[in-house]
Amino acid sequence: MSTHKLLLTEDLTARPLYQAVADSLVDRIRSGELKANDRIPSENDLMIEYEVGRNTVRRAIGDLVAMGVLKTIHGVGTFVQNGNYQKTAEYLLGFTREMQLQGKHVGSRVIDAQLIPADPFLARRLQIQLGAEVVFLHRVRLIEGQATALERAYLPHELCPGILESDFSTASLYQVLSEAYGRHPDHAEQEIAAKLATDEVARLLELETPAVVFVFHRETRLADGRVIEYVDSEVRADQYRFYTNLKLHSFNTDVAFRRLSSSSFLEGQNQTPGSRSPSIIQG
């Protein structure tokens, strides 16, 4: 039995087989066994190494390609990606999970974590009563110790009471929601724009101005449609690129171009970290 097969059999009860294969490949990248631009073993070799079927190997590779960890050149092979961090526009993944899949060490610096009352904007976004308790979590997200993104997350406290007892300098928000509260983020609407970083954003992301950042506004829901999270974030444009698969298909234009309300997007654009509510941080 191969070493890789042995590693898989230890954890099959916790993960689907294709995910265990994908995670093992990521571990091999993280350990340096597979380096940037290296060609990974062929499908046949991986089938033998892991003692799994072709469909399992293809699903594992396909997921890692979609997430930007690997790239496939038809007729040549599949290689470990190099260059900027990849962000997928196709899957709902927490920051921690997405970067770990690329073999990166992820951490956070918590700027603020507290309960605040829902103002009209948050009450509308989170679909809660005005004044209801909202979890506010403001973090600088770190990859390999370097500031790469700012994130301001707002969650209905009634869906995750006591969640701020977790140490979010190391913990994954989505993992805590799933494992401690049984709240599994299921789908989201997200808008992305590019703009110049404010002085405060540039300071927190350690950027020389002028600098461009990607701005995200995301509304995340549970499978039953309840909003579990609203997020405003800025991401360093010099360190990320986005990957998505596109397919020509007939579609309903009303659905395809439905978005978070334009007013909310513009309102989000004009916010600086913590300025949405006076009870949050100032600067």
C-alpha positions as CSV (number, residue, x, y, z in Angstrom):
1,M,0.0,0.0,0.0
2,S,1.4,3.4,-0.9
3,T,2.1,6.1,1.6
4,H,-0.5,8.4,0.0
5,K,-3.1,5.6,0.1
6,L,-2.3,5.1,3.8
7,L,-2.9,8.8,4.5
8,L,-6.3,8.6,2.7
9,T,-7.6,5.6,4.6
10,E,-7.0,7.4,7.9
11,D,-9.6,10.1,7.1
12,L,-12.2,8.6,4.8
13,T,-14.9,8.8,7.4
14,A,-14.6,12.6,7.5
15,R,-14.3,13.5,3.8
16,P,-15.5,12.4,0.4
17,L,-12.8,10.4,-1.4
18,Y,-12.2,13.0,-4.1
19,Q,-11.7,15.7,-1.5
20,A,-9.3,13.5,0.4
21,V,-7.3,13.1,-2.8
22,A,-7.4,16.8,-3.5
23,D,-6.3,17.6,0.1
24,S,-3.4,15.2,-0.2
25,L,-2.2,16.8,-3.4
26,V,-2.4,20.2,-1.6
27,D,-0.3,18.7,1.2
28,R,2.3,17.6,-1.3
29,I,2.4,21.1,-2.7
30,R,2.7,22.6,0.8
31,S,5.5,20.3,1.8
32,G,7.5,21.1,-1.3
33,E,7.2,17.7,-2.8
34,L,5.3,19.4,-5.7
35,K,6.6,22.8,-6.5
36,A,5.3,25.7,-8.6
37,N,5.2,24.8,-12.3
38,D,5.8,21.1,-11.6
39,R,3.7,18.7,-13.5
40,I,1.7,16.5,-11.2
41,P,1.5,12.7,-11.8
42,S,-0.8,11.5,-14.6
43,E,-4.3,10.3,-13.9
44,N,-3.2,6.7,-14.2
45,D,-0.3,7.2,-11.8
46,L,-2.6,8.9,-9.3
47,M,-5.1,6.1,-9.6
48,I,-2.4,3.7,-8.7
49,E,-0.9,5.8,-5.9
50,Y,-4.2,6.4,-4.2
51,E,-5.9,3.2,-5.3
52,V,-9.0,5.1,-6.5
53,G,-11.0,5.3,-9.7
54,R,-10.5,7.6,-12.6
55,N,-13.6,9.6,-11.8
56,T,-12.3,10.3,-8.3
57,V,-9.0,11.5,-9.6
58,R,-10.6,13.7,-12.3
59,R,-13.0,15.3,-9.7
60,A,-10.1,16.1,-7.4
61,I,-8.0,17.6,-10.2
62,G,-11.0,19.5,-11.6
63,D,-11.8,21.1,-8.2
64,L,-8.2,22.1,-7.7
65,V,-8.0,23.6,-11.3
66,A,-11.3,25.5,-10.6
67,M,-9.8,26.9,-7.4
68,G,-6.6,28.0,-9.1
69,V,-4.3,25.5,-7.4
70,L,-3.5,23.6,-10.6
71,K,-3.7,24.4,-14.3
72,T,-4.2,21.9,-17.1
73,I,-2.6,22.3,-20.5
74,H,-4.4,20.0,-22.9
75,G,-2.1,17.4,-24.5
76,V,0.7,18.3,-22.1
77,G,-0.5,17.7,-18.5
78,T,-1.5,19.3,-15.2
79,F,0.8,21.7,-13.4
80,V,1.1,23.4,-10.0
81,Q,0.1,27.1,-10.4
82,N,2.5,29.9,-9.9
83,G,2.2,33.6,-9.4
84,N,-0.6,35.5,-7.8
85,Y,-3.1,34.0,-5.4
86,Q,-6.1,32.6,-7.2
87,K,-9.7,33.4,-6.2
88,T,-12.6,31.5,-7.7
89,A,-15.8,33.2,-8.8
90,E,-17.6,29.9,-9.0
91,Y,-17.5,28.4,-5.5
92,L,-18.6,29.8,-2.1
93,L,-15.4,29.2,0.0
94,G,-14.2,30.9,3.1
95,F,-10.9,32.8,2.8
96,T,-9.1,30.3,5.0
97,R,-10.2,27.2,3.1
98,E,-9.6,28.8,-0.3
99,M,-6.0,29.8,0.5
100,Q,-5.2,26.5,2.3
101,L,-6.2,24.7,-0.8
102,Q,-3.4,26.6,-2.5
103,G,-0.9,25.5,0.2
104,K,-0.8,28.8,1.9
105,H,-0.5,29.5,5.6
106,V,-3.4,31.7,6.6
107,G,-3.9,33.9,9.7
108,S,-5.8,37.0,10.8
109,R,-5.2,40.1,12.8
110,V,-8.4,41.0,14.6
111,I,-9.0,44.8,14.6
112,D,-12.4,44.6,16.3
113,A,-14.9,42.0,17.4
114,Q,-18.0,43.1,19.2
115,L,-21.8,43.2,19.2
116,I,-23.4,46.2,17.7
117,P,-27.1,47.2,17.2
118,A,-28.4,46.8,13.6
119,D,-28.8,50.2,11.9
120,P,-31.2,50.5,9.0
121,F,-28.7,49.2,6.4
122,L,-27.7,46.1,8.4
123,A,-31.3,45.4,9.4
124,R,-32.2,45.3,5.7
125,R,-29.2,43.3,4.6
126,L,-29.4,40.7,7.4
127,Q,-33.2,40.7,7.4
128,I,-33.5,41.4,11.1
129,Q,-35.2,43.9,13.3
130,L,-33.8,47.4,13.7
131,G,-31.6,47.4,16.8
132,A,-31.2,43.6,16.9
133,E,-27.8,42.4,18.0
134,V,-25.2,42.0,15.2
135,V,-21.9,40.3,15.4
136,F,-19.2,42.6,14.0
137,L,-15.9,41.0,13.1
138,H,-13.2,43.2,11.5
139,R,-10.0,41.5,10.5
140,V,-6.9,41.9,8.4
141,R,-6.4,38.6,6.6
142,L,-2.8,37.4,6.3
143,I,-1.2,35.0,3.9
144,E,2.3,33.8,4.9
145,G,2.2,36.7,7.4
146,Q,1.5,39.4,4.9
147,A,-1.6,41.5,4.9
148,T,-3.6,40.7,1.8
149,A,-7.2,41.6,2.5
150,L,-9.5,43.5,4.9
151,E,-12.8,41.9,5.9
152,R,-15.7,43.4,7.9
153,A,-18.3,40.6,8.5
154,Y,-21.7,41.2,10.0
155,L,-23.8,38.3,11.3
156,P,-27.2,38.0,13.1
157,H,-26.2,37.2,16.7
158,E,-29.4,35.2,17.2
159,L,-28.1,32.6,14.6
160,C,-24.7,32.2,16.4
161,P,-24.9,33.3,20.0
162,G,-21.6,33.6,21.7
163,I,-19.6,33.2,18.6
164,L,-17.2,36.0,19.6
165,E,-15.8,33.7,22.2
166,S,-13.8,32.0,19.4
167,D,-10.3,33.2,18.6
168,F,-10.7,34.5,15.0
169,S,-7.0,35.3,14.7
170,T,-6.6,31.6,13.9
171,A,-10.2,30.2,13.5
172,S,-12.1,30.1,10.3
173,L,-15.5,31.8,10.5
174,Y,-17.2,29.4,8.2
175,Q,-15.8,26.4,10.0
176,V,-17.0,27.8,13.4
177,L,-20.4,28.4,12.0
178,S,-20.6,24.9,10.5
179,E,-19.1,22.9,13.4
180,A,-20.3,24.8,16.5
181,Y,-23.7,26.1,15.3
182,G,-24.7,23.8,12.4
183,R,-25.0,26.9,10.2
184,H,-23.6,25.9,6.8
185,P,-23.2,28.8,4.3
186,D,-24.9,27.6,1.2
187,H,-25.1,30.3,-1.4
188,A,-24.3,34.0,-1.9
189,E,-24.6,37.0,-4.0
190,Q,-21.4,39.0,-4.5
191,E,-20.4,42.1,-6.3
192,I,-16.8,43.0,-7.2
193,A,-15.4,46.3,-8.2
194,A,-11.9,47.9,-8.5
195,K,-11.2,51.3,-6.9
196,L,-8.3,53.2,-5.4
197,A,-7.5,52.4,-1.8
198,T,-8.4,55.0,0.8
199,D,-5.5,56.1,3.1
200,E,-6.9,53.8,5.9
201,V,-7.2,50.8,3.7
202,A,-3.7,51.4,2.3
203,R,-2.3,51.6,5.8
204,L,-3.9,48.4,6.9
205,L,-2.9,46.5,3.8
206,E,0.6,48.0,3.8
207,L,0.2,49.6,0.4
208,E,2.0,52.5,-1.2
209,T,-0.5,55.0,-2.6
210,P,-2.0,55.3,-5.1
211,A,-3.0,51.6,-5.1
212,V,-5.9,49.7,-6.5
213,V,-7.9,47.2,-4.5
214,F,-10.7,44.9,-5.3
215,V,-13.8,45.7,-3.3
216,F,-16.3,42.9,-2.4
217,H,-19.8,43.1,-1.1
218,R,-21.3,39.7,-0.3
219,E,-24.6,38.5,1.1
220,T,-24.4,34.9,2.2
221,R,-27.4,32.7,3.0
222,L,-28.2,29.3,4.5
223,A,-29.9,26.6,2.4
224,D,-33.3,27.8,3.8
225,G,-32.7,31.3,2.5
226,R,-31.9,33.0,5.8
227,V,-29.0,35.5,5.7
228,I,-26.1,34.3,7.8
229,E,-23.5,37.0,6.9
230,Y,-23.0,40.3,5.1
231,V,-19.4,41.2,4.2
232,D,-17.6,44.2,3.0
233,S,-13.9,43.6,2.1
234,E,-11.0,45.0,0.2
235,V,-8.4,42.8,-1.4
236,R,-5.0,43.7,-2.8
237,A,-5.3,43.8,-6.6
238,D,-1.5,43.3,-7.0
239,Q,-1.7,39.9,-5.4
240,Y,-4.9,38.3,-6.7
241,R,-6.4,37.2,-10.0
242,F,-9.8,35.6,-10.5
243,Y,-10.7,32.4,-12.3
244,T,-14.0,31.3,-13.6
245,N,-15.4,28.9,-16.2
246,L,-17.9,30.5,-18.7
247,K,-20.3,28.7,-21.0
248,L,-22.5,30.1,-23.7
249,H,-26.0,29.3,-22.7
250,S,-29.5,30.8,-23.0
251,F,-30.5,32.6,-19.8
252,N,-33.1,34.7,-18.2
253,T,-31.7,38.2,-18.2
254,D,-33.7,39.2,-15.2
255,V,-31.9,36.5,-13.2
256,A,-28.5,36.8,-14.8
257,F,-28.2,40.5,-14.0
258,R,-30.0,40.6,-10.7
259,R,-27.7,42.1,-8.1
260,L,-27.5,43.4,-4.6
261,S,-29.3,46.8,-4.9
262,S,-27.3,49.4,-6.7
263,S,-27.8,51.7,-3.7
264,S,-26.3,49.2,-1.3
265,F,-23.3,48.7,-3.6
266,L,-22.7,52.5,-3.8
267,E,-23.2,52.8,-0.1
268,G,-20.7,50.0,0.5
269,Q,-18.2,51.8,-1.8
270,N,-18.3,54.9,0.3
271,Q,-17.7,53.2,3.6
272,T,-14.4,53.1,5.3
273,P,-13.5,50.3,7.7
274,G,-15.8,50.6,10.7
275,S,-17.6,53.7,9.5
276,R,-21.0,52.0,8.9
277,S,-22.0,52.5,12.6
278,P,-20.7,55.0,15.1
279,S,-20.5,52.2,17.7
280,I,-17.9,50.3,15.6
281,I,-14.3,51.4,15.3
282,Q,-13.1,54.8,14.2
283,G,-9.9,54.4,12.1
